[in-house]
Amino acid sequence: MKSMAIMQILLQATLPVALSISASVRAAELSQSTRSVDKDNTSPYSAQMAQTATALSSGNVSAAGANMASGYAGDSVEKWLSQFGTARVQLNVDDKGNWDDSAIDFLAPLYDSKKAMLFTQLGLRAPDDRVTGNFGLGVRTFYSENWMFGANVFFDDDFTGDNRRIGLGGEAWTNYLKLSANTYLGTTDWHSSRDFDDYYEKPADGFDVRAEGYLPAYPQLGAKVMYEQYYGDKVALFDKDDLQSNPSAITVGMSYTPVPLITAAVDYRRGQDSMDETHFGINFRYNFGQTLSQQLSSSEVQNLRSLAGSRYDLVERNNEIVLQYKQKKQADAVANMLLTTVKDNSPADGVAANTVTVRATTSDGTPVRNAVISWSIIGGAQKTATGSTASDAQLSAESGVTDGNGNASVNITSKTAGQVTVQATSGDISGTAATTFVQSVGSLNLTLIQNNSPADGSGQNAGEVTVKDINGNVMSGVAINWSVNNDAKVVASDVQTNAQGKASVHYTNTKAGAVTLTASAAGKTASVNSAFVSQSEVSNVTVTTTTNNAQANNSATNAAQALVTDGNGQPMANASVTWSISGSATASLSSAATVTTNAQGMATVTVKDSVAETVTIVANAGGKSGSSSAIFTQTAATNILLTVQQNNATADGVSTNAVQAKVTDGSGQPVANTAVSWSVGGSAKATSAVTVNTNADGIATLSLSDSVAESVNVNASANGAQGQATVTFVPTISSVFVAVTANNALADGTSANTFRATVTSPSGQPVANASVAWSLSSSTASATTTLNATTDASGIATLSVTDTVAESVTATAKAGSAQGQATATFNPAAVEVSSVTVTIPGNNQPANDSATNQAQALVTDVNNQPLANVQLVWSITGSATVNATTPLSVTTDSNGIATLRFTDTVGESVTVTATAGGKQGQATATFASAAFGPLVIELEHGSNTEAINVATVRDGLELTVDAYPGMAEGDQITASFKVTGVVDPDSPGGTLLPDITLPVHTVMASEVGQPIVLTFDGDGLLGFQGETTVLTGTGTAIVVRPSTQQQISDSTSRVFDTW
């Protein structure tokens, strides 16, 4: 204890130095390896303190500022998330602004009580540029005194590399001790690796077991041990550059927490093949609810090690997916790429896209799936160091992966007309395709440069149009078509735009009034209203409101008239008047906007609105204008209709019913912006606002919930009008019990079995008006009542079922999330056979005891309908050698048909009879005689005039039986050899040898149609020897067919030099 106290004093005294040293060690580690060490930064300033120390130790002041900023940001996020559970945040940024080593983990309770807790844990990280997400659900129980037992399941997804796995874990914690185990199972198959061009990758399966403990007498000191193993070849347990087979590793670690504020730790990890690594770390933990003196007190460490203090600790597991790799076969590599432009000639508007598809194949033309394709545009659209592009052509993606057919596609857009070359690359293979964008007219802007000219046939109005593409660039050389109405005439015009994208027109008229000028180009049109006036000038325009106070129902109209006079106060006929509205966003003209005054110099207009307000009506004529106000009044609501949009919600206090109110006026038109007040009866409560304004369609909606199963009234009122509707809340469904009330019906398609489903609430009370969905396990069974039923007042729903097949059928009833099932039996239906018809669809097969003839029997009833599942017995007469190869007692199939196959060894005719239900049918089948022989044999495959020497004989004498006509499995071959004479009788020494006969050889199925080689022992043939002894030997083979006792044979002689 004394030594431990001294260590604590030294650590506290050297804290600033230790901080600097440990940060420097960590920086050195990161400079040598791409692997990162996960640290639990639980204090608000731990991350920025460690990162700032690292940067300052290397003399990088700018990096120190960046690390301090990222650490403060990480702490801020962690502090915010910790309001809802437990959070661990790492925000690490390097001098290039990369955030690849950042990670975030968050645990939040979903349900929490004294004895149990249900929680979720989420994580996001990006190791080795792989964005990986973790989603977990778990439960922790505290039923055993001083022990917590928990289980969890995690789903890990490498979004970048398309790798996914599932993890299952267990926990057992108590005071001062944590035990846990995790297993990891990959769910994605082999696919192209993003780390190596010629490799596949997928998640490796594995597990780990962890233990972490602290000394009760000295809780500042802790230790941990972990064993992990993964399975497969080329697994990257330590690093992707050091791949191992079925790797495992053990990690041991020590930690020392002198005060709650700081923990120093060292971990050593060692695996097979002498792979190892060491991690040093200092973690800071700051609690805003405690004073600094408390967090510098060693007596407070004890609380950190209790079971209660670790209740919301994060699940300890490997959140990074360990990968295994497999090298691609050469045949799987991309050898050819064919690019095709499947969509071309889109407008150069930067939005419409052309499409290019690549098909990647191997050297033998097989499509390559999951091949990584890199897309680029030759000569353009490449991102530069400053982030700009060399042209305005853009790719929808810079890379892609081929599908199961070896295809991948990319979309291209451009803002400039012309041709773009697209290149696809995979490894060393690339291909190109050209695609074209065409020029597109984006807009026509038509304006008047001269208006209100005298209507004398010589005074000219003039217009000018500006043509631009979709990017706002002016377009020259675009053909323009002009048109005017009301007897006006074009006297001069440009037929196409100039370099500034402009074209102009001049036109006259002899009649005063409005004239519409229209310009069109490339399918686009633009129009503008102009006017020709009488030679007298307009002096005054007086506007009066003739109809006022119309209802604001967007139908009723107010009216106004304008009086146009000249300088003498005389009315001006045929003067062009243009009407407009100001002071309103909803009012609109109900009549023409441009009109001509009548003989009295008067012009009229009507206006409508959907909002109660005052608007200004303005008239313009000959450069003069006048205005008048008009009032639109609120439309009175005369009717309110309530309809139930959602009903029969569960009375759980959460599920909602919905009621809609539609407010209309006396003419049936919807009334907008009218306040609707809601009220509900019973114990129901509104879950949306009880006072709401109707929308433009005169509709307002209310949602409500209830915790009591009942029917309640919903009332709505608006401007004195009232409406009512009734909604029902049904009890919560706890169980569905299904019973068979009628069983063992005949499977005749008419007789029915019946099922009864009883739906009950958690208290065991029947639930009425509950929706019940029935389903059947058999495809031949049919429901004679509806499959979508509703329970009666006793909570019961029934189902009747028929079947045409004798079988057991299970009926399942589902109501809400509960379901139940029961099984009923259909017995075979009695049938009466009327006819049995036998045919021979396969006939005249050779009688070789192998080829089969075939007979079929069709069983029908009195209506000549086929009968299925009928017992049928076959018999064959007229032969002692015929043999059935299929069962003689069978059952007809669904088409009423039974089949028999049979063979024979004798060419003959036989009678086949089928019997079913007391009825018989028969037919005659014929077997053709089978060829057998002749037989040909050879000795040592040589010429009969050439002697066989002693060396050949010593290895054994071969007799070859050639394949013969009619050769069949089971044929028996007997081979023999004898010396028949001495060619050189003067040769000294030796005697004639005895005959040699080999054991009988039975032909196997694999030998049919092949030559068979039989060998005589050489030692038995060399007993007769002399200096010049030459013998004559004869080989004989006899083939016997046991089934017919047929026999064929052959023999041949050869000369043997036995010296």
Secondary structure, DSSP 8 states (H G I E B T S, - for coil): -HHHHHHHHHHHHTHHHHHHHHHHHHHHHHHH-S--------STTHHHHHHHHHHHHTT-HHHHHHHHHHHHHHHHHHHHHTTTSEEEEE----TT---TT-EEEEEEEEEE-SSEEEEEEEEEE-GGG--EEEEEEEEEE--STTEEEEEEEEEEEETTTTEEEEEEEEEEEETTEEEEEEEEEE-S--EE-SS-TTEEEEE--EEEEEEEEE-SS-TTEEEEEEEEEE-SSSEEEEETTEEESS-EEEEEEEEEEEETTEEEEEEEEEESTT-EEEEEEEEE---TTS-HHHHT-GGGHHHHTSTGGGTT-------S--EEEEE--GGGS--EEEEEEEE--EESSSSS-EEEEEEEE-TTS-B-TT-EEEEEETTS--B-TTS-BSSS-EES-SEEE--TTSEEEEEEE-SS-EEEEEEEEETTEEEEEEEEEE--EEEEEEEEEE-SEESSSS--EEEEEEEEETTS-B-SS-B-EEEE-TT-EEEEE-SB--TTSEEEEEEE-SS-EEEEEEEEETTEEEEEEEEEE-SS---EEEEEEEE--EESSSSSEEEEEEEEE-TTS-B-TT-EEEEEEES-SS-EESS-SEEE--TTSEEEEEEE-SS-EEEEEEEEETTEEEEEEEEEE-----EEEEEEEE--EESSSS--EEEEEEEE-TTS-B--S-EEEEEE-TT-EESS-SEEE--TTSEEEEEEE-SS-EEEEEEEEETTEEEEEEEEEE----EEEEEEEE--EESSSSS-EEEEEEEE-TTS-B-TT-EEEEEES-SS-EESS-SEEE--TTSEEEEEEE-SS-EEEEEEEEETTEEEEEEEEEE-------EEEEEEEE--EESSSSS-EEEEEEEE-TTS-B-SS-EEEEEEES-SS-EESS-SEEE--TTSEEEEEEE-SS--EEEEEEEETTEEEEEEEEEE--------EEETTS-TTS-B-HHHHHT-EEEEE---TT--TT-EEEEEEEEEEES-TT--S------EE---EE--GGGTTS-EEEEE-GGGG-SS--TT-EEEEEEEEEEEETTTTEEEEEEEEEEEE--
